[in-house]
Amino acid sequence: MTKTLIVLTLLISGELIKTPIPFEGTVHECWEKGDWVRKELSVYQGPGPTQGWYLKDGTGMFIGFICE
């Protein structure tokens, strides 16, 4: 049973932010929630050398998430 979804974002300053979100469910459900969070917080820009998921507020990039 997964208990935490940790969202990883990289700010323009170079700081890596780990934001824990309480979560109860299976690993599969956690992955679905992580994908939903990614789409809510960021927008994809690409293709090219600067491609990636950029935060909608312009402060950095969505790097990924971890289900623990």
For each residue, the residues with C-beta under 8 A, 3 or more apart:
1: 24 25 26
2: 5 23 24 25 26 27 29 30 67 68
3: 22 23 24 68
4: 20 21 22 23 67 68
5: 2 20 21 23 30 33 34 37 65 66 67
6: 18 19 20 21 65 66 67 68
7: 18 19 21 34 37 41 62 65
8: 16 17 18 62 63 64 65 66
9: 16 17 19 41 55 59 60 61 62 63
10: 14 15 16 17 60 61 63
11: 14 15 16 17 59 60
12: 59 60
13:
14: 10 11
15: 10 11
16: 8 9 10 11 63
17: 8 9 10 11 60
18: 6 7 8
19: 6 7 9
20: 4 5 6
21: 4 5 6 7 33 37
22: 3 4
23: 2 3 4 5 29 30 33 67
24: 1 2 3
25: 1 2 29 30 33
26: 1 2 29 30
27: 2 30 31 67
28: 31 32
29: 2 23 25 26 32 33
30: 2 5 23 25 26 27 33 34 67
31: 27 28 34 35 67
32: 28 29 35 36
33: 5 21 23 25 29 30 36 37
34: 5 7 30 31 37 38 64 65 67
35: 31 32 38 39
36: 32 33 39 40
37: 5 7 21 33 34 40 41 65
38: 34 35 41 42 53 62 65
39: 35 36 42
40: 36 37
41: 7 9 37 38 55 56 62
42: 38 39 53 54 55 56 61 62
43: 53 54 56
44: 51 52 53 54
45: 50 51 52 53 54
46: 50 51 52
47: 51
48: 51
49:
50: 45 46
51: 44 45 46 47 48
52: 44 45 46 61 62
53: 38 42 43 44 45 61 62
54: 42 43 44 45 58 60 61 62
55: 9 41 42 58 59 60 61 62
56: 41 42 43
57:
58: 54 55
59: 9 11 12 55
60: 9 10 11 12 17 54 55
61: 9 10 42 52 53 54 55
62: 7 8 9 38 41 42 52 53 54 55
63: 8 9 10 16
64: 8 34
65: 5 6 7 8 34 37 38
66: 5 6 8
67: 2 4 5 6 23 27 30 31 34
68: 2 3 4 6
